[in-house]
């Protein structure tokens, strides 16, 4: 059976020591499936926004808070929970998280008023808090480094596919069975996968732990891996740029079913289906953008950052034109194209974080990325857009959202200027103040 090869156990190198190819893909499939469940439970709410608004007489700000509280809790808790998962076991942690968010989603189905729904959504956020960061750490640990942008993009696309299923299936179930059954269906799916996951994915076969056991502990301590989370300008820029860009993509995903309901006069199920197509385009775009980054970045690692800048500016142009148009097919086509590249920064930013941090803290590193994604994008985007919508309308609010991509592009441009020196410092174990010119040319190769 073919296996992936790993080089020296140093920051930025492969961690796929002795992992069979077949097992690596099984780990990816199951972890990917749970991520789909994660986002199905999170985004099913968007499909039933019109029903909740009518039944409980809610404002757009209240609806936005129900969505934003999940992302907010993910942002606040992802770092400490990921740190615990790196320390005490990623597989056990992922299983516990999946059980928690599934039970909380079932609680949403049983909610009798807005307050109970808010508490249930709060608990969904607690359960989902560290899944994305710990899950992607598991995935990158069993595959070679040169596949990181593709794997990270493909894995994060699971969020888009889960959003598609959550909104599409949720809209259909809500239309025919009631909104409570929409939540219940997502909960049962998550519980089944959560029970299956630890039976197949074993902690002892996760690469970072295997490598850590063979590495000299004194040398590992001397490296001070946690410092790699924040001691370079390019990794901090990756956090910020990714978060700002997700303000755009996350906001469109959350509010688009409501946009279709209000401006296209679509029913809940039809709006959910059309919005799901838009999100599906975004998911496909993440994968294709990640593959392009890996292909073009093999000889020039900084090209992935150039592509991230292009994704930001391209999505800004397409979505700005789209929301300036009146409702109709041309608008929907441009929104599809804009969303295909709007989330394209997921792959390159995740690869940057993996390359610039030590493998033993990859779960915590991706947690830091998730923290930025949620606090700067997924939590604030829907909430701020909801408040702006209450004042000037959802159509006008959507016209302002794409402009955030310009700020994201500027941050990635700053990261590009410092990427090679930061990689050189990491490779040679130097501090941020140490001279790097002697090794800069080596890092560029």
URLIN-V224401 format. One record per run of one state. SS is the DSSP state (helix for helix, strand for strand, loop for the rest). FROM is the first residue (numbers start at 1). TO is the last residue. If there is no record, write none. Layout:
SS&FROM&TO ; SS&FROM&TO
This chain:
loop&1&2 ; strand&3&3 ; loop&4&19 ; strand&20&20 ; helix&21&47 ; loop&48&48 ; helix&49&56 ; loop&57&59 ; helix&60&88 ; loop&89&89 ; helix&90&110 ; loop&111&113 ; helix&114&128 ; loop&129&130 ; helix&131&141 ; loop&142&144 ; helix&145&177 ; loop&178&178 ; helix&179&200 ; loop&201&202 ; helix&203&205 ; loop&206&206 ; helix&207&214 ; loop&215&216 ; helix&217&223 ; loop&224&224 ; helix&225&229 ; loop&230&232 ; helix&233&263 ; loop&264&267 ; helix&268&296 ; loop&297&302 ; helix&303&324 ; loop&325&328 ; helix&329&342 ; loop&343&344 ; helix&345&356 ; loop&357&358 ; helix&359&378 ; loop&379&379 ; helix&380&392 ; loop&393&393 ; helix&394&401 ; loop&402&403 ; helix&404&427 ; loop&428&436 ; helix&437&444 ; loop&445&445
